[in-house]
Amino acid sequence: MFAVVFMFNGTAITAGYHRLWSHRSYKAHWSLRLWFALWGAMATQNSVLHWASGHRRHHTNVDDYDKDPYSASRGFWFSHIGWMLRSYDDKSNDFSGIKDLQKDAIVMWQHKYYIPLVILMNIGLPVLLGYLNGDILGSFLLVGVLRLVASHHCTFFINSLAHIWGRRPYTDKNTARDNDILALFTWGEGYHNFHHIFASDYRNGVRWWQYDPTKWMIWGASKMRLASGLKKVSDFRIQKARLDMEYKRAGQNLTCEKALAQLEEQYEILLGALKEWSALHQQKLEAKAEELKKQWENSEAHTRYIELKKTLQEQQARWYLARNGHLV
């Protein structure tokens, strides 16, 4: 019971509060929104209105000492839990940045009855489960108290640890990090560096091997017609962000002028190949109908697409050598 309720709480925050309402990365059926509103209230992280308002300001003012509600620049303790222990945020009741959410009847219903919902879900449900299981006290302590503490800290780790510990493969303009270990405890939210540069994407773990159950849940809901309009950043933008960071870091490490010249040359070549491949890849995706698919497979563009795929693999190998100063 602890594990199931913990999962429902966590995904209500990640798929509901965060990716649905804060970033509008997809649209959800009313029944799914109601599900998120109920289990999100049980997570006791405030109403959707408060949560989304603060989170949008966090993204707009990330790392700003005064304007970011849980700025990592103020230290681990503040970004983890300290920001809630005192009234630091003078805009906590300013909902001017979430006028779109005020049109959502379920969001407004949850905000109006938030306290009764918190009590019902955090006390009533554990007691009911304990009654059905023959152990009311055990259920209240595990499903009620321990689950709430664990759920809180898993979410708070994204505000704190995910801005301190990990790698920055996409951008170094903010403190957000990608961390595979944190992703295991936060339903895929650990890929925070990607999220801060591509916040509108419904995915956080964008690579095939990255653990992001929230992404799979949203995708699964779309197959059941409970979710639609799933937003995805283009592969080109993602690859370019990674390439730019690799280019920047390699340029800082290389001192030989010849190696730097080779690095810049390989960067331009690879970037050009990525642009062309991306354009052709888009053409391929658009060829969905069977007749169009046949036209695509017989077209010169398809031949060029296959050639480019091979060229990209070769060019990426040369890029690896160039950014490590080994290209001759």
Sequence and secondary structure as in RCSB ss.txt:
>XXXX:A:sequence
MFAVVFMFNGTAITAGYHRLWSHRSYKAHWSLRLWFALWGAMATQNSVLHWASGHRRHHTNVDDYDKDPYSASRG
FWFSHIGWMLRSYDDKSNDFSGIKDLQKDAIVMWQHKYYIPLVILMNIGLPVLLGYLNGDILGSFLLVGVLRLVA
SHHCTFFINSLAHIWGRRPYTDKNTARDNDILALFTWGEGYHNFHHIFASDYRNGVRWWQYDPTKWMIWGASKMR
LASGLKKVSDFRIQKARLDMEYKRAGQNLTCEKALAQLEEQYEILLGALKEWSALHQQKLEAKAEELKKQWENSE
AHTRYIELKKTLQEQQARWYLARNGHLV
>XXXX:A:secstr
 HHHHHHHHHHIIIIIIIIIIIT  SEE HHHHHHHHHHHHHTTS  HHHHHHHHHHHHHTTT TTTSTT GGG 
HHIIIIIHHHTT  TTTT  GGGTTGGG HHHHHHHHTHHHHHHIIIIIHHHHHHHHHT HHHHIIIIIIIHHHH
HHHHHHHHHTGGGTSSB SS  SSS  B HHHHHHTTTTTBHHHHHHSTTSS S  STTS  HHHHHHHHHHHTT
SEE      HHHHHHHHHHHHHHHHHHH   HHHHHHHHHHHHHHHHHHHHHHHHHHHHHH  SHHHHHHHHTSH
HHHHHHHHHHHHHHHHHHHHHHHTT   
